[in-house]
């Protein structure tokens, strides 16, 4: 066996041993924190890019289409913090699930597990504790999206 192959195998074995010891992996997500968040459900693409600047009813239909199409959904908390929803109420298959679609653009209070990684807040919602419906009735302010006034 060549010296180069022996060194490669030794490095690989060392890496395996390090993983087996339970040493922390760089950039690993921190343990989740149990949180309660109150805010509005938004589709992440339109909110982050500001391509659709409105909220509530003025953006409702577009937000539903985005959620059905698989665009990630987020909750914008009352303090302005954005939480990307990874899963809601036990649905393990997709973010485009019926619960998300039926509460799109609603003001909600949710309970879930918050993961923070690389500056992003990820939320696994375990309970929708309160659903106030659509409270931002903004057609008069913004017009109907996507074209506005």
N, C-alpha and C positions, 0 to 999 in steps of 0.2 A: 504494500500500500504506500502511495506517495506521501511525502511529508505534508504537502498541501491538503490532501484528503484527510490525513490524521488531524491536522489543525482544525479543519472544518468540522469534523465529527466531534472534536473536543469542545469547540465553541457551541455546537448544537446541544451537546449533552449538558454543558454548563447552563445554557438558557433553559433547558427543560428542568434542571434541578432548581433553578431560581424560581420558575413558575410553580413548581411543586411545593416550595416552601411557603407559598402564600404571600410573597413580597408584592407590594402594591404596584400596579401597572401605571405608568405615567399617563396622565390625562384621563384617568378613569373617572366616571361620574361619581359624585359624592352620594352617600346614602340619602334616600328620600326623606323629606320633611312632610309631616301631615299638616295641611293648610286648609283654610276656608277662604275662598275668593268670591267677591261680589263684583260683577261688571257685565259688560255686553259681549255676546258671542259675535265674532266677526270672521270673515274669511281672511286668512293671513296674507294672501297675495295682494289683494286690493288695499288692505290696511297698511302693510309695510311699504309698498311701492307708492302709495297715495294716488294710484291711478283712479280710484274711486274715493273721493274725499268725504262722502256723506256717511251717515249712520242711520240706524233704525229703518223705518218704512221706505225711505228714499233709496235704500240699497238692498232691501230685503230680497227681491226676486233674484238679483245677481248673486247674492250671498248663498241662496239656496242652490242655484245652478253650480256655483263653485264647489259647494260641499258635496253635491251629488257626483260631480266630476272628479272628486278626490283631492281637491285643493285642501291643504291642512286648515283646520279651524282653530281659532285662538279665542281667548277671553282677554279683553282689555279691562283690567281691574280699575276700580274707582280711583286708585292712585296713579293710573297711567301705565302700570306694569303690564307687559304682554306675556301671556302664558299660552304656549302652543299645546293644544290638546292632542295627546297621543292616542288616548282611548277613553271611552266614556261608558260608565255603568256596565263593566264586564264584557264589552264587545272586544274580542281579541282579533278580529279579522280585518277591520278597516276603519279609517276615520270617517269614511262615507257611509255611516250607518243611520238608520231611521231616527234615532234619538237626536243626533246632531242636526239633521235636516229639520226636524219639527221645532227645534228651539233656536234656529238660526236668527240672528239679530235681536234675540230676547235679552232682557236684563235678568241675570240669574245669580244665585248664590250656590256655589258648588263646594264639595268637600273632596279632597283627593291627596295624592302623593306628588310632591313637587321634586323634580330632579333639575339640578342646575349644571350645565356643562358648557364650556366655551362661551360664556356670556348669554346663553339662551335658557329660558325657563320652560321646562317641559312638564306637563301636568297629566297625570292619569286620574281621571275623575271617577270616584267611586260612588258618589251620590249627588244628584241635583236636589239640593235641600229646599230651594225656593225658585219658582219661575214666575216672574212678574209680567211676562209677555213682552211685546214691543212697546217700549215706553218713549222712545225717541221718534216722535211723529214729525218728520222733517221735510215733507214735500214742499211746504211753503218756503222753507229756507233754501233748499238745494235743488228742487225740481226732481223729476224722476230720472234715475241713472240708467244708462251710462252717459247720457248727453247733457244733463243739467239744464240750466237756463240758457 
